């Protein structure tokens, strides 16, 4: 898409910074939450820490490289699509990447993007499935989830976690099918992002607690500044998600409380 953007770049197609009448601050908050969807999951590089060589050094490098590379690609691809497709067409498109590729390469462009999207989707699904199983398995091993989550297949797969997660996602999808494909995707993207942002928020608060026992110095002051910055950014993104998504996330937290209370006895 970046290469196609260079080929078919037309500055007249680029939309206004704020083409709506919405308050720029409110609009920025909403967009921030939605854009975070592209970065959600980067923290899963910490999940296989036991299998890393020198994880205390390797994982920070992986996380920083991932954030910077995803950020660069996201910005360049967004500019490429916006420069190829006029804003009035882009706002109503359900497949902006395919539309942009079609305008440059014709019908073959749409087919190429669809093929690439299938590969990307399968890769993402595979990674998320493996990660979800490992996270719940680790939580059960730490006695934060029932022992059923420790159930493994003959191949060592946490089968109970996969079945439960798949059933739950399917149920949510059925509950929101009336929204339409695009709106349902936005709903799930926002809900998934907000659930992760809440975890980020608690991590920032936990870091402050750990920093209380650190010796004073430049490193501690830098860590405190980064922690407060993380907290404020996360709070801003959560606020931008809107009341409906915050409500659903709060309900998910409530559903988990009885399990947590039971396991902590």
Secondary structure as UniProt FT lines:
FT   HELIX           2..7
FT   HELIX           11..13
FT   TURN            17..18
FT   HELIX           24..35
FT   HELIX           36..38
FT   TURN            39..41
FT   HELIX           42..46
FT   TURN            47..48
FT   HELIX           49..51
FT   HELIX           55..84
FT   HELIX           87..90
FT   TURN            91..92
FT   HELIX           96..105
FT   HELIX           107..141
FT   TURN            142..143
FT   HELIX           147..150
FT   TURN            154..155
FT   HELIX           159..175
FT   HELIX           177..179
FT   HELIX           181..211
FT   TURN            212..213
FT   HELIX           218..240
FT   HELIX           243..263
//
